[in-house]
Amino acid sequence: MGRMDAPKAEARGRDLLARVGLAERVEHKPYELSGGEQQRVALARAWINSPEIVLADEPTGNLDSHTGEEIIELLCALRAETNATLLIATHDPKVAARAPKVIELTDGLVSR
């Protein structure tokens, strides 16, 4: 995929921010956003170039349980819409339970 021109990138960014529920917060600075809102921006950034694979390291780690669930719902919805591969590293069994395949790493050893 080639480089996206600026107007197209801005339109795609605004579309993704709307998709993750931040259409009204487009002009805000990062320090003006809550942790959950910052995580939503990270999701939009991750999908802006239509990647084939997205790596998410503890995407719910610093969030309350409700916001964490919203973030997982968004991740799953974006993955389904784009058919991207989603690899999540997590310690949260609720997050892992949403995955179609789980690989556990314990003391440096992989188990399935």
Residue frames as a rotation matrix with the C-alpha (Angstrom) as fourth column:
MET 1
0.575 0.818 0.000 0.00
0.818 -0.575 0.000 0.00
0.000 0.000 -1.000 0.00
GLY 2
-0.267 -0.684 0.679 1.38
0.661 -0.642 -0.387 3.39
0.701 0.345 0.624 -0.99
ARG 3
-0.877 -0.114 -0.467 1.41
0.431 -0.618 -0.658 6.54
-0.213 -0.778 0.591 1.05
MET 4
0.116 0.988 0.100 -2.06
0.993 -0.112 -0.045 8.03
-0.034 0.104 -0.994 1.59
ASP 5
-0.448 -0.247 0.859 -2.45
0.397 -0.916 -0.057 11.70
0.801 0.315 0.508 0.57
ALA 6
-0.993 -0.109 -0.036 -3.18
0.081 -0.443 -0.893 14.18
0.082 -0.890 0.448 3.39
PRO 7
-0.433 0.894 0.120 -6.87
-0.888 -0.445 0.114 14.88
0.155 -0.057 0.986 2.66
LYS 8
0.218 0.495 -0.841 -7.64
-0.346 0.845 0.408 11.16
0.913 0.202 0.355 2.38
ALA 9
-0.543 -0.495 -0.679 -5.67
0.461 0.500 -0.733 10.41
0.703 -0.710 -0.043 5.57
GLU 10
-0.938 0.233 0.256 -7.54
-0.347 -0.663 -0.663 13.14
0.015 -0.711 0.703 7.47
ALA 11
-0.053 0.977 -0.208 -10.91
-0.906 0.041 0.422 11.86
0.420 0.211 0.883 6.24
ARG 12
0.105 0.029 -0.994 -9.99
0.058 0.998 0.035 8.28
0.993 -0.061 0.103 7.17
GLY 13
-0.837 -0.479 -0.263 -8.75
0.304 -0.008 -0.953 9.42
0.455 -0.878 0.152 10.60
ARG 14
-0.693 0.652 0.307 -11.97
-0.721 -0.629 -0.291 11.33
0.003 -0.423 0.906 11.27
ASP 15
0.186 0.763 -0.619 -14.03
-0.663 0.563 0.494 8.33
0.725 0.319 0.611 10.13
LEU 16
-0.177 -0.328 -0.928 -12.12
0.359 0.856 -0.371 6.01
0.916 -0.399 -0.034 12.46
LEU 17
-0.983 -0.159 0.088 -12.38
-0.011 -0.434 -0.901 8.44
0.181 -0.887 0.425 15.38
ALA 18
-0.252 0.962 0.102 -16.13
-0.946 -0.267 0.184 8.55
0.204 -0.050 0.978 14.80
ARG 19
0.183 0.288 -0.940 -16.18
-0.292 0.929 0.227 4.75
0.939 0.233 0.254 14.63
VAL 20
-0.420 -0.417 -0.806 -14.53
0.615 0.523 -0.591 4.52
0.668 -0.743 0.037 18.05
GLY 21
0.417 0.795 -0.440 -16.90
0.872 -0.213 0.441 7.13
0.257 -0.568 -0.782 19.53
LEU 22
-0.117 -0.560 -0.820 -14.66
0.729 -0.609 0.313 10.21
-0.675 -0.561 0.479 19.46
ALA 23
0.000 0.156 0.988 -16.12
0.921 -0.384 0.061 12.29
0.389 0.910 -0.144 16.62
GLU 24
0.838 0.432 0.335 -16.78
0.282 -0.867 0.411 15.19
0.468 -0.250 -0.848 19.02
ARG 25
0.786 -0.587 -0.193 -13.27
0.104 -0.183 0.978 15.05
-0.610 -0.788 -0.083 20.53
VAL 26
0.669 -0.510 0.541 -11.24
0.721 0.268 -0.639 15.38
0.181 0.817 0.547 17.29
GLU 27
0.448 -0.479 0.755 -9.74
0.006 -0.843 -0.538 18.76
0.894 0.246 -0.375 18.22
HIS 28
0.945 -0.059 0.323 -8.74
-0.327 -0.114 0.938 17.79
-0.019 -0.992 -0.127 21.79
LYS 29
-0.002 -0.998 -0.055 -5.13
-0.843 0.031 -0.537 17.34
0.537 0.046 -0.842 22.88
PRO 30
-0.131 -0.087 -0.988 -4.06
0.113 0.988 -0.102 13.95
0.985 -0.125 -0.120 24.31
TYR 31
-0.926 -0.283 -0.249 -3.81
0.267 -0.027 -0.963 15.35
0.266 -0.959 0.100 27.86
GLU 32
-0.611 0.777 0.148 -7.45
-0.790 -0.586 -0.182 16.44
-0.055 -0.228 0.972 27.57
LEU 33
0.122 0.624 -0.772 -8.64
-0.605 0.663 0.440 12.86
0.787 0.413 0.459 26.98
SER 34
0.547 0.117 0.829 -9.38
-0.771 0.456 0.444 10.18
-0.326 -0.882 0.340 29.57
GLY 35
-0.486 -0.756 0.438 -7.45
-0.550 0.654 0.520 6.90
-0.680 0.011 -0.733 29.59
GLY 36
-0.027 0.576 0.817 -10.30
0.448 0.738 -0.505 5.15
-0.894 0.352 -0.278 27.78
GLU 37
0.887 0.343 -0.309 -10.45
-0.069 -0.564 -0.823 7.90
-0.456 0.751 -0.477 25.16
GLN 38
0.101 -0.935 -0.341 -6.69
-0.909 -0.226 0.351 7.69
-0.405 0.274 -0.872 24.65
GLN 39
-0.525 -0.244 0.815 -7.04
-0.068 0.967 0.245 3.94
-0.848 0.074 -0.525 24.14
ARG 40
0.506 0.778 0.372 -9.77
0.429 0.148 -0.891 4.56
-0.748 0.611 -0.259 21.53
VAL 41
0.691 -0.366 -0.623 -7.42
-0.649 -0.695 -0.310 6.94
-0.320 0.619 -0.718 19.70
ALA 42
-0.390 -0.881 0.268 -4.80
-0.676 0.471 0.567 4.19
-0.625 0.040 -0.779 19.75
LEU 43
-0.107 0.440 0.892 -7.31
0.404 0.839 -0.365 1.81
-0.908 0.322 -0.267 18.11
ALA 44
0.881 0.443 -0.170 -8.08
0.062 -0.463 -0.884 4.34
-0.470 0.768 -0.435 15.38
ARG 45
0.291 -0.863 -0.412 -4.34
-0.894 -0.399 0.205 4.86
-0.342 0.309 -0.888 14.79
ALA 46
-0.429 -0.482 0.764 -3.78
-0.281 0.875 0.395 1.11
-0.859 -0.045 -0.511 14.61
TRP 47
0.037 0.563 0.825 -6.38
0.641 0.620 -0.452 0.71
-0.767 0.546 -0.338 11.87
ILE 48
0.372 0.215 -0.903 -5.74
-0.302 -0.892 -0.337 3.85
-0.877 0.399 -0.267 9.81
ASN 49
-0.319 -0.586 -0.745 -3.56
-0.907 -0.041 0.420 2.08
-0.276 0.810 -0.518 7.23
SER 50
0.662 0.704 -0.257 -5.77
-0.746 0.653 -0.135 -1.02
0.073 0.281 0.957 6.99
PRO 51
-0.371 -0.912 0.174 -3.18
-0.925 0.380 0.016 -3.40
-0.081 -0.155 -0.985 8.46
GLU 52
0.059 0.308 -0.950 -3.26
-0.419 0.871 0.257 -7.14
0.906 0.382 0.180 7.94
ILE 53
0.073 -0.092 -0.993 -2.16
0.770 0.638 -0.002 -7.72
0.634 -0.765 0.118 11.55
VAL 54
0.300 0.052 0.952 -2.63
-0.457 -0.869 0.192 -5.68
0.837 -0.493 -0.237 14.72
LEU 55
-0.318 -0.470 -0.824 -0.66
0.599 0.574 -0.559 -6.33
0.735 -0.671 0.098 17.91
ALA 56
0.381 0.511 0.771 -2.34
-0.362 -0.685 0.632 -5.20
0.851 -0.520 -0.076 21.15
ASP 57
-0.508 -0.641 -0.576 -0.29
0.381 0.433 -0.817 -5.38
0.773 -0.634 0.024 24.34
GLU 58
-0.586 0.364 -0.724 -2.58
0.781 0.014 -0.625 -5.25
-0.217 -0.931 -0.293 27.39
PRO 59
-0.649 0.321 0.690 -5.17
0.318 -0.710 0.629 -3.05
0.691 0.627 0.358 25.65
THR 60
0.467 0.870 0.156 -7.33
0.133 -0.244 0.960 -2.96
0.874 -0.428 -0.230 28.79
GLY 61
-0.173 -0.697 -0.695 -4.50
0.731 0.382 -0.565 -2.81
0.660 -0.607 0.444 31.35
ASN 62
-0.931 -0.264 -0.254 -5.09
0.366 -0.674 -0.642 0.64
-0.002 -0.690 0.724 32.84
LEU 63
-0.607 0.773 0.185 -8.84
-0.443 -0.522 0.729 0.85
0.660 0.361 0.659 32.32
ASP 64
-0.447 0.572 0.687 -11.85
-0.719 0.226 -0.657 0.21
-0.531 -0.788 0.310 34.52
SER 65
-0.649 0.140 0.748 -13.81
0.240 0.970 0.027 -2.94
-0.722 0.197 -0.663 33.72
HIS 66
0.456 0.890 0.023 -16.59
0.346 -0.153 -0.926 -1.17
-0.820 0.430 -0.378 31.79
THR 67
0.541 -0.335 -0.771 -14.21
-0.712 -0.671 -0.207 0.82
-0.448 0.661 -0.602 29.59
GLY 68
-0.562 -0.787 0.254 -12.04
-0.570 0.591 0.570 -2.27
-0.599 0.176 -0.781 29.13
GLU 69
-0.224 0.590 0.775 -15.04
0.480 0.759 -0.439 -4.21
-0.848 0.274 -0.454 27.83
GLU 70
0.765 0.494 -0.413 -15.86
-0.051 -0.593 -0.803 -1.37
-0.642 0.636 -0.429 25.41
ILE 71
0.059 -0.841 -0.539 -12.28
-0.897 -0.281 0.341 -1.45
-0.438 0.463 -0.770 24.10
ILE 72
-0.712 -0.291 0.639 -12.41
-0.090 0.941 0.327 -5.23
-0.696 0.176 -0.696 23.57
GLU 73
0.290 0.888 0.357 -15.76
0.467 0.194 -0.863 -4.86
-0.835 0.417 -0.358 21.78
LEU 74
0.705 -0.076 -0.706 -14.21
-0.510 -0.746 -0.429 -2.24
-0.493 0.662 -0.564 19.49
LEU 75
-0.405 -0.914 -0.031 -11.15
-0.742 0.308 0.595 -4.40
-0.534 0.264 -0.803 18.83
CYS 76
-0.525 0.260 0.810 -13.33
0.302 0.947 -0.108 -7.38
-0.795 0.188 -0.576 17.94
ALA 77
0.590 0.806 -0.046 -15.64
0.288 -0.263 -0.921 -5.29
-0.754 0.530 -0.388 15.74
LEU 78
0.446 -0.502 -0.741 -12.75
-0.781 -0.622 -0.048 -3.67
-0.437 0.600 -0.670 13.84
ARG 79
-0.633 -0.687 0.357 -11.10
-0.461 0.705 0.539 -7.06
-0.622 0.177 -0.763 13.42
ALA 80
-0.175 0.666 0.726 -14.30
0.508 0.692 -0.513 -8.55
-0.843 0.279 -0.459 12.04
GLU 81
0.743 0.512 -0.432 -14.90
-0.022 -0.627 -0.779 -5.62
-0.669 0.588 -0.454 9.68
THR 82
0.416 -0.679 -0.605 -11.39
-0.889 -0.442 -0.115 -5.66
-0.189 0.586 -0.788 8.24
ASN 83
0.981 -0.029 -0.194 -10.59
-0.005 0.985 -0.173 -9.37
0.196 0.170 0.966 8.58
ALA 84
0.165 -0.958 0.233 -7.24
-0.701 -0.280 -0.656 -8.37
0.694 -0.055 -0.718 10.10
THR 85
0.161 -0.239 -0.958 -5.36
0.571 0.814 -0.107 -10.77
0.805 -0.530 0.268 12.34
LEU 86
0.465 0.047 0.884 -5.49
-0.579 -0.740 0.344 -9.56
0.670 -0.671 -0.317 15.93
LEU 87
0.005 -0.560 -0.828 -2.86
0.556 0.690 -0.463 -10.70
0.831 -0.458 0.315 18.42
ILE 88
0.551 0.270 0.789 -3.52
-0.454 -0.697 0.555 -9.67
0.700 -0.664 -0.262 22.02
ALA 89
-0.504 -0.657 -0.561 -1.10
0.343 0.444 -0.828 -10.08
0.793 -0.609 0.002 24.91
THR 90
0.129 0.637 0.760 -3.09
-0.618 -0.548 0.564 -10.04
0.776 -0.542 0.323 28.17
HIS 91
-0.949 -0.308 -0.072 -3.18
-0.114 0.545 -0.831 -11.24
0.295 -0.780 -0.552 31.74
ASP 92
-0.473 0.854 0.218 -6.96
-0.785 -0.296 -0.544 -10.78
-0.400 -0.428 0.810 31.87
PRO 93
-0.838 0.149 0.524 -8.84
0.221 0.972 0.076 -14.09
-0.498 0.180 -0.848 31.56
LYS 94
0.226 0.965 -0.133 -11.99
0.273 -0.194 -0.942 -12.23
-0.935 0.177 -0.307 30.41
VAL 95
0.258 -0.228 -0.939 -10.08
-0.818 -0.569 -0.087 -10.76
-0.514 0.790 -0.334 27.47
ALA 96
-0.779 -0.625 -0.049 -8.48
-0.570 0.675 0.468 -14.12
-0.260 0.393 -0.882 26.62
ALA 97
-0.461 0.678 0.572 -11.90
0.281 0.723 -0.631 -15.80
-0.841 -0.130 -0.524 26.74
ARG 98
0.479 0.657 -0.582 -13.00
-0.310 -0.494 -0.813 -13.66
-0.822 0.569 -0.033 23.78
ALA 99
-0.260 -0.706 -0.659 -10.25
-0.900 -0.069 0.429 -15.05
-0.348 0.705 -0.617 21.54
PRO 100
0.741 0.506 -0.441 -10.89
-0.649 0.710 -0.274 -17.91
0.174 0.490 0.854 19.11
LYS 101
0.550 -0.642 -0.535 -7.41
0.438 0.766 -0.470 -19.26
0.711 0.024 0.702 19.95
VAL 102
0.838 -0.296 0.459 -5.39
-0.542 -0.558 0.629 -18.86
0.070 -0.775 -0.628 23.14
ILE 103
0.355 -0.813 -0.461 -1.72
0.383 0.576 -0.722 -19.64
0.853 0.079 0.516 23.61
GLU 104
0.997 0.006 0.072 -0.44
-0.064 -0.360 0.931 -19.45
0.032 -0.933 -0.358 27.16
LEU 105
0.132 -0.991 0.012 3.10
0.020 -0.009 -1.000 -18.53
0.991 0.132 0.018 28.06
THR 106
0.964 0.161 0.213 4.09
-0.217 0.004 0.976 -19.67
0.157 -0.987 0.039 31.54
ASP 107
0.533 -0.833 0.146 7.65
-0.151 0.076 0.986 -19.32
-0.832 -0.547 -0.086 32.81
GLY 108
-0.242 -0.674 -0.698 8.86
-0.781 -0.291 0.552 -18.93
-0.575 0.679 -0.456 29.22
LEU 109
-0.917 -0.045 0.396 7.11
0.129 0.907 0.401 -22.10
-0.377 0.419 -0.826 28.02
VAL 110
-0.549 0.745 -0.378 4.24
-0.816 -0.382 0.434 -22.19
0.179 0.547 0.818 25.53
SER 111
-0.849 0.411 0.333 1.19
0.270 0.878 -0.394 -24.29
-0.454 -0.245 -0.857 26.30
ARG 112
-0.776 0.624 -0.092 -2.13
-0.394 -0.365 0.843 -24.56
0.492 0.691 0.530 24.51
